[in-house]
Amino acid sequence: MEVYLDNNSTTQFDPKVKEVFCSSVDNFGNANVIHNQGIKTRAALNEAYDKIYDSLNASDDDDIIFTSSTTEGNNAVIKTFLDAFLRGSEKNHIISSVAEHASIKSPLNYCKSFGMEVTYIGTDENGLIRLEDLKNAITPKTALVSVLMASNETGAIQPIKEMAKICHGRDVPFHSDGAQAIGKIKVDLQDLGVDYFTWSAHKFHGPKGVGGLFIKAKAPYVPLIHGSKNVMGGKRAGSLYNNGIFAMAEAIKISNSTMNIAYIENHTKVLRDKLEAEILKIPDTKSYVPKEYRLNNIVVVSFRGIEGEAMLWDMNENGIYISTGSSCSSEDLEASAVVEALGEKTEIANATVMFALSKFTTEEEIDYVVEKLNVIVKRIREISMTYAKQDAFSVHLH
């Protein structure tokens, strides 16, 4: 049996989305031209736009830009404010969190190389940013606040709506990386009140290579990619990935529907809770972030005395695919920073592994994982040189 539990990394095609993706390949026209093929494609793109706007509850006055990924969207937002700074703006300060993805931290480092200042707010033991910390971090020179909606490493869900209100009260634009949110929790852009919101279709059972950037009406924006104007009015140049956009629109419609969110709550969460309960029956194990504060599909756990890579290797040999938060796979040691921020020791934070379920995960698969996991943990600990020596966990067991 093969069991895929790395759904915070990427997801399989939803069959309905795959059908749209494949069937629309023949709709190859360039939407910018006025012959029949172009007109046909433009009409299909308008339908896709309507589907996305309706599904995410964006206003007609807002912009949604088709991108290649969340990474591109994040860069576009951040570099909008770098552009303003380089043109003489006194706003030289950006606030973010220690829990951010590299697609936020890397462009922020780029901004710092030009003289901008960046503040990273820490999280509490539940993986959440304290609203008081955000209030205290904002200064008259703050140009932007960027906080991800849900962590890809711990599943912690941030209070985005409250953060947006704080920022707007100080006349500061607010951006949220929503890559892990769509398909797992309901996303209503007007209710959230964000100025910018970014996502990638492959995170919610759509195709790779296509994503979106929401820009609230009148929010500052400078194109990241310049070229000929297209249906996005010059806000993002380049010929459009037609069938990818059509498929993404279908994926958003399905994933952000009330029915899908209810299914995640009543099916995926139940299987996640079963898996977590069985894992915690194994001695010297610990999960992170209380369930009420994290996504319903993820378990992040440490097995004392077992390195994440060792666990991944053995699980892979048994056809079980998970991921690790270990910094051993990262040159900049950023992977452990999110778990360390919860109060965990570095050597244990580096050994965490993540089990990320999807709506396609079955109970049979979870039973198989539990069976193999008990055998694997026993085997690795018998040969571990650190298990007997490693200190206990730094933070309380959940």
C-alpha positions as CSV (number, residue, x, y, z in Angstrom):
1,M,0.0,0.0,0.0
2,E,1.1,3.6,-0.7
3,V,-0.2,6.3,1.6
4,Y,0.4,10.0,0.7
5,L,0.4,12.2,3.8
6,D,2.5,15.2,2.6
7,N,-0.5,17.3,1.5
8,N,0.8,20.6,3.0
9,S,3.7,20.2,0.4
10,T,1.5,19.5,-2.6
11,T,-1.8,17.6,-3.4
12,Q,-3.1,15.2,-5.9
13,F,-5.5,16.4,-8.6
14,D,-9.2,16.3,-7.6
15,P,-10.7,14.2,-10.4
16,K,-13.2,16.9,-11.3
17,V,-10.4,19.5,-11.5
18,K,-8.3,17.1,-13.6
19,E,-11.2,16.7,-16.0
20,V,-11.4,20.5,-16.5
21,F,-7.6,20.7,-16.9
22,C,-7.5,18.0,-19.5
23,S,-10.6,18.9,-21.4
24,S,-9.6,22.6,-21.7
25,V,-6.2,22.0,-23.2
26,D,-7.8,22.4,-26.7
27,N,-8.9,25.9,-25.7
28,F,-5.5,27.3,-26.7
29,G,-6.4,30.7,-28.0
30,N,-4.7,33.9,-26.9
31,A,-7.2,36.0,-25.0
32,N,-5.7,39.2,-26.3
33,V,-6.6,38.7,-30.0
34,I,-10.0,39.3,-31.6
35,H,-10.5,36.3,-33.8
36,N,-12.8,33.5,-32.8
37,Q,-10.2,31.4,-30.9
38,G,-9.2,34.5,-28.8
39,I,-12.8,35.4,-28.2
40,K,-13.6,31.9,-27.1
41,T,-10.7,31.9,-24.7
42,R,-11.5,35.3,-23.3
43,A,-15.1,34.2,-22.6
44,A,-13.8,31.1,-20.7
45,L,-11.3,33.3,-18.7
46,N,-14.2,35.6,-17.7
47,E,-16.1,32.6,-16.5
48,A,-13.0,31.5,-14.5
49,Y,-12.7,35.0,-13.0
50,D,-16.4,35.0,-12.0
51,K,-16.0,31.6,-10.4
52,I,-13.0,32.7,-8.3
53,Y,-14.5,36.1,-7.3
54,D,-17.7,34.4,-6.2
55,S,-16.0,31.5,-4.4
56,L,-13.6,33.8,-2.4
57,N,-16.2,36.6,-2.0
58,A,-14.0,39.3,-3.6
59,S,-15.6,42.6,-4.5
60,D,-15.9,43.7,-8.2
61,D,-13.7,46.6,-7.4
62,D,-10.9,44.4,-6.2
63,D,-8.2,42.8,-8.5
64,I,-7.2,39.2,-8.8
65,I,-4.0,38.6,-10.7
66,F,-3.1,35.2,-12.1
67,T,0.4,34.2,-11.0
68,S,2.6,31.2,-11.3
69,S,2.6,30.5,-7.6
70,T,2.2,31.9,-4.0
71,T,5.9,32.7,-4.2
72,E,5.5,35.0,-7.1
73,G,2.5,36.7,-5.5
74,N,4.4,37.2,-2.2
75,N,7.3,38.7,-4.1
76,A,5.0,41.0,-6.0
77,V,3.5,42.4,-2.8
78,I,6.7,42.9,-0.9
79,K,8.6,44.4,-3.8
80,T,5.8,46.9,-4.3
81,F,6.9,48.5,-1.0
82,L,10.6,48.1,-1.8
83,D,9.9,50.0,-5.0
84,A,8.2,52.8,-3.0
85,F,11.2,53.0,-0.6
86,L,13.7,53.1,-3.4
87,R,11.7,56.0,-4.9
88,G,12.0,58.0,-1.7
89,S,9.2,56.9,0.6
90,E,10.0,57.3,4.3
91,K,8.1,54.0,5.0
92,N,11.1,51.7,5.4
93,H,9.8,49.1,7.8
94,I,8.0,45.7,7.1
95,I,6.7,43.4,9.8
96,S,6.3,39.7,9.5
97,S,6.4,36.6,11.7
98,V,9.0,33.9,12.5
99,A,6.5,31.3,11.1
100,E,6.7,32.5,7.5
101,H,7.5,30.5,4.5
102,A,10.8,31.2,2.7
103,S,8.9,33.0,-0.1
104,I,8.3,35.7,2.4
105,K,11.6,35.7,4.3
106,S,13.8,35.6,1.2
107,P,12.3,38.8,-0.4
108,L,12.3,40.5,3.0
109,N,16.1,39.7,3.2
110,Y,16.3,41.2,-0.3
111,C,14.6,44.4,1.0
112,K,17.0,44.6,3.9
113,S,19.9,44.6,1.5
114,F,18.6,47.9,0.2
115,G,18.3,49.4,3.7
116,M,14.8,48.5,4.7
117,E,14.1,47.3,8.2
118,V,12.3,44.0,9.0
119,T,10.8,42.9,12.3
120,Y,9.9,39.3,12.8
121,I,7.3,38.8,15.5
122,G,7.5,35.6,17.6
123,T,4.7,33.2,18.4
124,D,3.4,31.8,21.7
125,E,3.4,28.1,22.7
126,N,0.3,27.6,20.5
127,G,2.1,28.9,17.4
128,L,0.0,32.2,17.4
129,I,1.1,35.8,17.2
130,R,0.1,37.9,20.1
131,L,-2.0,40.8,18.9
132,E,-0.4,43.1,21.4
133,D,3.0,42.2,19.9
134,L,1.8,43.3,16.5
135,K,0.4,46.6,17.9
136,N,3.7,47.3,19.6
137,A,5.8,46.5,16.5
138,I,4.0,49.0,14.2
139,T,5.7,52.4,13.9
140,P,5.0,55.5,11.8
141,K,7.5,54.1,9.3
142,T,5.8,50.7,8.9
143,A,5.0,50.2,5.2
144,L,3.5,46.7,5.3
145,V,2.6,43.8,7.6
146,S,2.7,40.3,6.1
147,V,1.5,37.2,8.2
148,L,0.6,33.8,6.8
149,M,-2.9,32.6,7.5
150,A,-1.9,29.1,8.4
151,S,1.5,27.5,9.0
152,N,2.7,24.9,6.6
153,E,4.9,23.5,9.4
154,T,2.6,23.4,12.4
155,G,-0.9,24.1,11.0
156,A,-1.3,27.0,13.4
157,I,-4.1,29.4,12.2
158,Q,-3.4,33.1,12.8
159,P,-6.2,35.6,13.7
160,I,-5.9,37.3,10.3
161,K,-9.2,39.3,10.6
162,E,-8.1,40.9,13.9
163,M,-4.6,41.6,12.6
164,A,-6.0,43.4,9.5
165,K,-8.1,45.6,11.7
166,I,-5.1,46.5,13.8
167,C,-3.1,47.4,10.7
168,H,-5.9,49.5,9.1
169,G,-6.3,51.4,12.4
170,R,-2.7,52.5,11.9
171,D,-3.0,53.0,8.1
172,V,-0.8,50.1,7.3
173,P,-1.6,47.7,4.4
174,F,-1.9,44.0,5.4
175,H,-0.9,40.9,3.4
176,S,-1.6,37.3,4.2
177,D,0.0,34.2,2.5
178,G,-3.0,31.9,2.2
179,A,-1.3,28.9,0.6
180,Q,-2.3,26.5,3.3
181,A,-5.7,28.0,4.0
182,I,-7.9,27.4,0.9
183,G,-9.4,24.0,1.0
184,K,-8.9,23.5,4.7
185,I,-10.7,26.5,6.2
186,K,-13.3,28.9,4.8
187,V,-11.7,31.9,3.1
188,D,-13.9,35.0,2.7
189,L,-11.8,37.9,1.5
190,Q,-14.3,40.6,2.3
191,D,-14.7,39.3,5.8
192,L,-11.0,38.9,6.4
193,G,-10.4,42.5,5.4
194,V,-6.9,41.9,4.0
195,D,-5.4,44.1,1.4
196,Y,-3.4,41.3,-0.3
197,F,-3.9,37.5,-0.3
198,T,-1.9,34.9,-2.2
199,W,-2.3,31.3,-3.0
200,S,-1.2,28.3,-5.3
201,A,-3.6,25.9,-6.9
202,H,-1.5,22.8,-6.2
203,K,-2.1,23.2,-2.5
204,F,-5.8,22.5,-2.9
205,H,-5.9,19.7,-5.5
206,G,-5.3,21.9,-8.5
207,P,-2.5,22.1,-11.0
208,K,1.1,23.3,-10.3
209,G,2.4,26.4,-12.0
210,V,-0.7,28.6,-11.4
211,G,-1.8,30.7,-8.4
212,G,-3.4,34.0,-7.6
213,L,-2.9,37.4,-6.0
214,F,-5.8,39.3,-4.5
215,I,-5.4,43.1,-4.4
216,K,-8.0,45.1,-2.5
217,A,-9.3,48.1,-4.4
218,K,-6.9,51.1,-4.1
219,A,-4.2,49.1,-2.4
220,P,-0.7,50.0,-3.7
221,Y,0.7,47.7,-6.3
222,V,3.6,47.7,-8.7
223,P,3.9,44.8,-11.3
224,L,6.6,42.3,-10.7
225,I,6.6,41.2,-14.3
226,H,6.5,43.8,-17.0
227,G,5.6,43.3,-20.7
228,S,2.6,43.6,-23.0
229,K,-0.8,44.2,-21.5
230,N,-3.1,41.2,-21.3
231,V,-6.5,40.6,-19.6
232,M,-4.9,41.7,-16.3
233,G,-4.4,45.3,-17.6
234,G,-0.6,45.2,-17.4
235,K,-0.6,44.2,-13.7
236,R,1.1,40.9,-14.6
237,A,2.5,40.5,-18.2
238,G,2.9,37.3,-20.1
239,S,0.6,34.9,-22.0
240,L,-1.9,33.2,-19.7
241,Y,-1.8,29.5,-18.7
242,N,-5.3,29.0,-19.9
243,N,-6.1,25.4,-18.8
244,G,-4.3,25.9,-15.6
245,I,-6.4,28.9,-14.8
246,F,-9.6,27.1,-15.7
247,A,-8.7,24.2,-13.5
248,M,-7.7,26.5,-10.6
249,A,-11.0,28.2,-10.7
250,E,-12.8,24.8,-10.5
251,A,-10.4,23.8,-7.6
252,I,-11.2,27.0,-5.7
253,K,-15.0,26.5,-6.3
254,I,-14.8,23.0,-4.9
255,S,-12.2,23.5,-2.1
256,N,-13.7,26.7,-0.6
257,S,-17.3,25.4,-0.8
258,T,-19.3,24.9,2.4
259,M,-19.7,21.2,1.5
260,N,-15.9,20.7,1.3
261,I,-15.1,22.5,4.5
262,A,-17.7,20.5,6.3
263,Y,-16.2,17.3,4.9
264,I,-12.7,18.3,6.1
265,E,-14.3,18.9,9.6
266,N,-16.3,15.7,9.7
267,H,-14.0,13.3,7.8
268,T,-10.4,14.4,7.5
269,K,-10.3,15.8,11.1
270,V,-11.7,12.5,12.5
271,L,-9.0,10.6,10.7
272,R,-6.3,13.1,11.8
273,D,-7.5,12.8,15.5
274,K,-7.4,9.0,15.2
275,L,-3.8,9.1,13.8
276,E,-2.7,11.6,16.5
277,A,-4.2,9.6,19.3
278,E,-2.4,6.4,18.1
279,I,0.9,8.2,17.7
280,L,0.7,9.6,21.2
281,K,0.3,6.1,22.6
282,I,3.9,5.5,21.6
283,P,6.2,6.4,24.6
284,D,8.2,9.6,24.4
285,T,6.2,11.2,21.6
286,K,4.7,14.7,21.5
287,S,2.5,16.7,19.1
288,Y,2.5,20.5,18.7
289,V,-0.1,23.2,18.7
290,P,-3.5,22.4,20.3
291,K,-6.1,21.1,17.9
292,E,-8.4,24.1,18.3
293,Y,-5.6,26.4,17.0
294,R,-4.5,24.4,14.0
295,L,-5.7,23.1,10.6
296,N,-7.8,19.9,10.8
297,N,-5.5,17.9,8.5
298,I,-2.1,18.0,10.2
299,V,-0.2,16.3,13.0
300,V,3.3,17.6,13.8
301,V,5.1,15.3,16.1
302,S,8.5,14.5,17.6
303,F,9.6,11.0,18.5
304,R,12.3,11.4,21.1
305,G,15.7,10.0,20.0
306,I,14.6,9.7,16.3
307,E,15.9,12.1,13.7
308,G,13.3,13.2,11.1
309,E,15.3,11.9,8.2
310,A,15.5,8.4,9.7
311,M,11.8,8.4,10.2
312,L,11.2,9.5,6.6
313,W,13.5,6.9,5.2
314,D,11.8,4.0,7.0
315,M,8.3,5.3,6.2
316,N,9.2,5.7,2.6
317,E,10.4,2.1,2.5
318,N,7.0,1.1,3.6
319,G,5.2,3.3,1.0
320,I,4.2,6.0,3.5
321,Y,5.1,9.6,2.4
322,I,5.4,12.3,5.0
323,S,7.7,15.3,5.4
324,T,10.0,16.7,8.0
325,G,10.6,20.0,9.7
326,S,14.3,19.1,10.1
327,S,16.8,21.8,9.4
328,C,19.2,19.2,8.0
329,S,17.4,19.6,4.6
330,S,17.7,23.4,4.7
331,E,20.9,25.3,4.2
332,D,19.6,28.3,6.3
333,L,18.3,26.3,9.2
334,E,14.9,28.0,8.8
335,A,12.9,24.7,9.0
336,S,13.2,24.3,12.7
337,A,12.6,28.0,13.6
338,V,8.8,27.6,13.6
339,V,8.9,24.7,16.1
340,E,11.6,26.3,18.1
341,A,9.4,29.4,18.5
342,L,6.9,27.1,20.3
343,G,9.6,26.7,23.0
344,E,11.1,23.4,21.9
345,K,14.9,22.6,22.0
346,T,16.7,22.9,18.7
347,E,17.8,19.2,18.6
348,I,14.1,18.1,19.1
349,A,12.7,20.8,16.8
350,N,15.0,19.6,14.1
351,A,13.5,16.1,14.4
352,T,9.8,16.8,14.0
353,V,7.8,15.1,11.3
354,M,4.5,16.1,9.7
355,F,1.6,14.0,8.7
356,A,-0.7,16.1,6.5
357,L,-3.9,14.4,5.4
358,S,-6.3,15.4,2.6
359,K,-10.0,14.8,1.8
360,F,-8.8,11.7,-0.1
361,T,-7.2,10.1,2.9
362,T,-9.0,6.9,4.0
363,E,-9.4,5.1,7.3
364,E,-7.7,2.0,5.8
365,E,-4.6,4.1,5.0
366,I,-4.5,5.5,8.6
367,D,-4.7,2.0,10.0
368,Y,-1.8,1.0,7.8
369,V,0.3,4.0,8.9
370,V,-0.3,3.2,12.6
371,E,0.6,-0.4,12.1
372,K,3.9,0.4,10.4
373,L,4.7,3.4,12.6
374,N,4.9,1.3,15.7
375,V,7.3,-1.1,14.1
376,I,9.4,1.6,12.7
377,V,9.8,3.6,15.9
378,K,10.8,0.4,17.8
379,R,13.4,-0.5,15.2
380,I,15.0,3.0,15.0
381,R,15.1,3.4,18.7
382,E,16.8,0.1,19.2
383,I,19.7,1.3,17.1
384,S,19.6,5.0,18.2
385,M,22.6,6.4,19.9
386,T,20.7,9.4,21.2
387,Y,17.4,7.9,22.5
388,A,18.7,7.0,25.9
389,K,20.8,10.2,26.2
390,Q,18.4,12.9,24.8
391,D,16.8,15.1,27.4
392,A,13.0,15.3,27.8
393,F,10.9,17.7,25.7
394,S,11.0,21.4,26.5
395,V,7.3,22.1,26.3
396,H,4.3,20.2,27.7
397,L,2.8,17.2,25.9
398,H,-0.5,17.8,24.1
